[in-house]
Amino acid sequence: MIYPLPAVLVTCGRTPEERSILTVSWVGTLCTDPPMCYISVRPERHSFAILERHREYVINLTTEAIARATDWCGVRSGRHFDKFKETGLTPGTAVAIQAPTIEESPLSIECRAREIIPLGSHTLFISDVLNVQADEKYLHPVTGKFDLAAALPIVYSHGEYFALGRRIGKFGWSVEKKPRH
């Protein structure tokens, strides 16, 4: 019951005929130096064989604007549908790998699996982050910092999707010294 989790769209495949999109919520950061992340996928998913064969994929962050497509990609199989066509999402070009990005995503993280570990119901893809593409409209003009809140990301919590709420603090705010008056 470790929720909420980001709801992401993972893209994979090297050709238009092979490419697919799957919704994944078991996703996260593993290491900052070197940058690494993971996804955990059920072997019966259509995209699993593509992920296993090519060992590369893109984690595309989702937003309120593409929430319906995010859910649709999680309940429909790539065996029966071209998910880009059915959802109206636009395939983009990755820089470091051959899997497509999603143009409507504010942030696309290009990954290559360094280790694939069967765990039981899911298989863990431990991956190196090779490149990150960010929509420039979410980058601060001076610092270059990505404004995640402005992108209106969604999260998944025990069968439901939620928009993120208001900001309540920043890292370290609990121990900051209060200004003297």
Secondary structure, DSSP 8 states (H G I E B T S, - for coil): ----EE-EEEEE-SSTTT-EEEEE-SEEEEEETTEEEEEEE-TTSHHHHHHHHH-EEEEEE-BGGGHHHHHHHHHS-TTT--HHHHHT--EEE-SSSSSEEETT-SEEEEEEEEEEEE-SSSEEEEEEEEEEEE-GGGB-TTT--B-TGGG-BEEEETTEEEE-------TTGGG------
